[in-house]
Structures are given as C-alpha cells and as structure tokens.
Amino acid sequence: MPSKQPQPQQPQSPSRPQQPQAQQPQSQSRPQQPQAQQAQSPSRPQQPTVLVGVTGCIATYKTCEIIRLLQKAGARVKVVMTPMGASFVTAETFKALTREPVALEPIDSHSAPIHHITLAQEADVFLIAPCTANTLNKLAHGVADNLLTTTALATEAPLLLAPAMNVHMWRDPCTQESLGLLRARGVQIIEPEAGLLACGEVGEGRLAPIDQIAEKTVAEFARARDLAGKRILVTAGATREQLDPVRYLSSPSSGITGYAIAQEAARRGAEVTLVSGPTNLPDPFGCRVQRVGSALEMFVAAQGAFAGVDAAIFSAAVADFRPETRVERKIKKDTNLDADGSLTLKLVQNPDILATLAADKGSTYVVGFAAETNDVLAAARKKLATKHADLIVANDVSNPALGFGSTHNKVWFVTAQGTEESALISKTALARVLLDKVVAAL
Ligand SMILES: Cc1cc2nc3c(=O)[nH]c(=O)nc-3n(C[C@H](O)[C@H](O)[C@H](O)COP(=O)(O)O)c2cc1C
C-alpha cells in the first residue's frame, strides 16, 4: 500500500510581535547588528527593559546606584519590590529614579490587570539586587507569594541574582542547595564578596560591587539582542513513522532542547522557524512553528525553510527508517501475518535531513545533534566530517537521567577545531551556551 505523502503545514505567522531593536549599551564594543526586518510592536519601547527586583536588606540603598548605571548603559529600568524591600527604601525613591511606576503590593486600581504577567513579559532581563536569603531560597523552590517572586516565576527573561546576606545565612546548607538548583537552571548568580558585613561579622555575603552587577546585567541585555536580524531554522522533537493509523515507530525525544533553542534565539532577536515533530510543548513565544509528523514531512518542511537562513540547528531525533508501507487500516492479530503467525515489517531509509541540506549550505552555519549510546565522541566526529556540519552537539542517551525527556543534559561540542565538554546544565542553559557559539561563528 502506498505511503502517505508528506503534507507539511503551512508556516504560521509568528505568535508574538517582533521585539524592539535594543540599543547597544554604551560599554559594548560589539559592532552594531543589522536591524531586524519586521515591524516593531508600538507597545514595546525601543530600549531594552531591565526589571530590577528589590528585596529587604541593608544593601537595598545600593540599588539606587545600580539603576543609574543601567540607565547610563541605555536601559529602561522598571522596579518591582517585596514589601520588606519597601521598608528599607521607599517606592517613591525608585519611582523618581526610574520615572516609571513601581510594582509593589497591595494591588490597587492603578495596577496593571495581571501585573506580574505584564512585568514578566516586558522584561528583557530580570536582575534582583540585592537578593535576600529569603527570596533566593523561595525562588529555588518556585514559591510565588509576592509580586516579585510571582514575576520571577512567570518571566522567560534571563534572571540574575546578586545576593547579600550574613555569612552564616550564605553558608547555610539550605542556601547553598538553593544556589545549586538556581545555577543548574541557568540563573546567573553574581557572587557576593567576603569582607566586613553590615551585621559586624566578617565573611562572604557582602553585595558584589555595583559596577560589576551593572556590567553583568548590561552584558546580558546586549546578549538579549545579539541575534537581531538573523534568520534561524531549528528542528525539534521526534518523528513518527506510522505503521497503520494507530501505531508508529518513534523515539522518546521530548523536544525540550529544540524548543529551548528556538525560544532563546527568538528572545535574542532572531527570526526563528521551528520545524517540530509531535510534542506536548506549547509553541515557543515569537517563533514561526511548523508541526509535522514523519521524517519525510520534516524533510520537506526543513528544506522549505533552509534557504537563506544564517544558521540551522538540527536537534530533532529523526527516525532513520520508516515502514515501507503504511497499512491503511489498523493491523489486526489475524491479518497481515506470515504463515508462522509473526508479522514482518520491511523498513526503508528516510532521507538524512542534516546531510542532505548541509551539503548545499553555502554560508549557513550548520549545527547537528548526535544522540548516541556508545562511542559518543567517535560517532560525533564522524558525523561532523560526513554530514558537512560546522558543529555537532553530542550526548550520551544511555543514561536515563540525561537527554531524552529530562530537563538537564551534559554534552560535548565537537567542531573541526576540537571538543569541549559542558557541565551538567539545564536545557535552557544549554540553549544559551549553544547560541553563544552560533553568535561567535556568525
Ligand atoms: C535591619 C535588617 C537587615 C537585614 N539584612 C538582611 C540581609 O542583608 N540579607 C538577608 O538575606 N536578609 C536580611 N534581613 C532579613 C530580611 O529582611 C528578611 O528575611 C525578610 O523576610 C526578607 O524579605 P524579602 O526577601 O521578601 O525582601 C534583614 C532584616 C533586617 C530587619
């Protein structure tokens, strides 16, 4: 019986208006990127927005100076405070410094209707400085009990924390464990310094120098626009090779990595096309998403989107084989069988999407993924050489705690120049690191 012809869906229009073109911060030496082509949303300002979270401790007064430094670097700054933060420095001070309303409970008639979501979406970067032990520990566990912590949970912007606290609070196992969780999720911790603390004790816990906090935040919002004007194709998820209407061959790939890459690329200003196999994930914000089923469908969709892209990242777990025939009706136990009662499937090869498209890549930077169970690095190096890729991201999927379906991974970046091993990081952090490499290559 004939195989079903691939019928990729038409590209959908992006579900989010293009982000504004960020001004390059004054301290940045990076050359100006070309302007993004798409219309800008009139509702979004032209500057990158840094949301500054303020919590309750002695160092809170230093946030005023941090805000000035961020503004000097070209950022629009908005402030969200915890109630305790507001008892150290008043909201009026921050309102005057930022010339923006300050977000602080209780909610009143002047507050935006769903304030934490508006704040979360507006932020290009979320800096919490100073961050108390209380807020740090809450963030590590997803507690959302005030406007600041709720916004932190709701935002997709990169999160930077500059902790400040007593040395014993800092060294407490609970705080250290929370720091580990936050780092693994890709949260950037701006380490406190050791020295004489406000409480009179000596040790780690003093807020990092304010120029260092501002510098790291500026670097983050510069990064937030470093793919502006670039077009990127990402493939994600597994493909399904149907045997009959209700059964298929596939892999357990969840699509989390590819979606994280697409989301991060869009956040950094790229025009992203995501070609996705079936997943349970929602469309990443701001990406053009084409959902497909089989490897043949993915091939056609990826081929259609490949021409002229600046980078193509093939993270999908594409089935190498498909059944030669797709049976039109559900296979029954008493039909389609061999004489001995067994069922023979003949599998034929699917096209190699990475190798085929990369063979004609021109100036497109091509990234392939290698999910292997043995001889991971040897397989990755072979893939790099034979599939015309510029970079292979290799991982060992024999470890059930990593790779398919998990939120974390540990990978090797393999290029012609050598191999680099990553730490065990969240897939969001992996997306960030990978796109740093793409930006450097472009
Ligand atoms: C005078 C004073 C100074 C404080 N300094 C700190 C501090 O430096 N770091 C810290 O983590 N907590 C400090 N605290 C305790 C926090 O204010 C307290 O844990 C509070 O619940 C934090 O709330 P928030 O995280 O919602 O702002 C201080 C409290 C007071 C009264």
The ligand as a Tripos MOL2 file, in Angstrom:
@<TRIPOS>MOLECULE
LIG
   31    33     1     0     0
SMALL
NO_CHARGES

@<TRIPOS>ATOM
      1 C1         17.8850   45.5380   59.5550 C.3       1 LIG1
      2 C2         17.7080   44.2790   58.7590 C.ar      1 LIG1
      3 C3         18.6880   43.9060   57.8820 C.ar      1 LIG1
      4 C4         18.5560   42.7310   57.1410 C.ar      1 LIG1
      5 N1         19.5390   42.3890   56.2460 N.ar      1 LIG1
      6 C5         19.4050   41.2530   55.5170 C.ar      1 LIG1
      7 C6         20.4010   40.9070   54.5770 C.ar      1 LIG1
      8 O1         21.3900   41.5760   54.3670 O.2       1 LIG1
      9 N2         20.2170   39.7690   53.8550 N.ar      1 LIG1
     10 C7         19.1290   38.9730   54.0400 C.ar      1 LIG1
     11 O2         19.0490   37.9450   53.3700 O.2       1 LIG1
     12 N3         18.1780   39.3050   54.9290 N.ar      1 LIG1
     13 C8         18.2790   40.4190   55.6630 C.ar      1 LIG1
     14 N4         17.3070   40.7440   56.5660 N.ar      1 LIG1
     15 C9         16.1820   39.8460   56.7410 C.3       1 LIG1
     16 C10        15.1400   40.0210   55.6470 C.3       1 LIG1
     17 O3         14.6740   41.3550   55.6520 O.3       1 LIG1
     18 C11        14.0050   39.0480   55.8970 C.3       1 LIG1
     19 O4         14.4580   37.7270   55.6980 O.3       1 LIG1
     20 C12        12.8200   39.3250   55.0310 C.3       1 LIG1
     21 O5         11.8440   38.3330   55.2360 O.3       1 LIG1
     22 C13        13.1720   39.3790   53.5740 C.3       1 LIG1
     23 O6         12.0310   39.5790   52.8290 O.3       1 LIG1
     24 P1         12.0920   39.6740   51.2500 P.3       1 LIG1
     25 O7         13.0240   38.6300   50.7570 O.co2     1 LIG1
     26 O8         10.6840   39.3900   50.8300 O.co2     1 LIG1
     27 O9         12.5000   41.0620   50.9100 O.co2     1 LIG1
     28 C14        17.4050   41.9240   57.3050 C.ar      1 LIG1
     29 C15        16.4170   42.3350   58.1930 C.ar      1 LIG1
     30 C16        16.5650   43.4850   58.8940 C.ar      1 LIG1
     31 C17        15.4820   43.9030   59.8550 C.3       1 LIG1
@<TRIPOS>BOND
     1     1     2 1
     2     2     3 ar
     3     2    30 ar
     4     3     4 ar
     5     4     5 ar
     6     4    28 ar
     7     5     6 ar
     8     6     7 ar
     9     6    13 1
    10     7     8 2
    11     7     9 ar
    12     9    10 ar
    13    10    11 2
    14    10    12 ar
    15    12    13 ar
    16    13    14 ar
    17    14    15 1
    18    14    28 ar
    19    15    16 1
    20    16    17 1
    21    16    18 1
    22    18    19 1
    23    18    20 1
    24    20    21 1
    25    20    22 1
    26    22    23 1
    27    23    24 1
    28    24    25 2
    29    24    26 1
    30    24    27 1
    31    28    29 ar
    32    29    30 ar
    33    30    31 1
@<TRIPOS>SUBSTRUCTURE
     1 LIG1         1 GROUP 0 **** ****
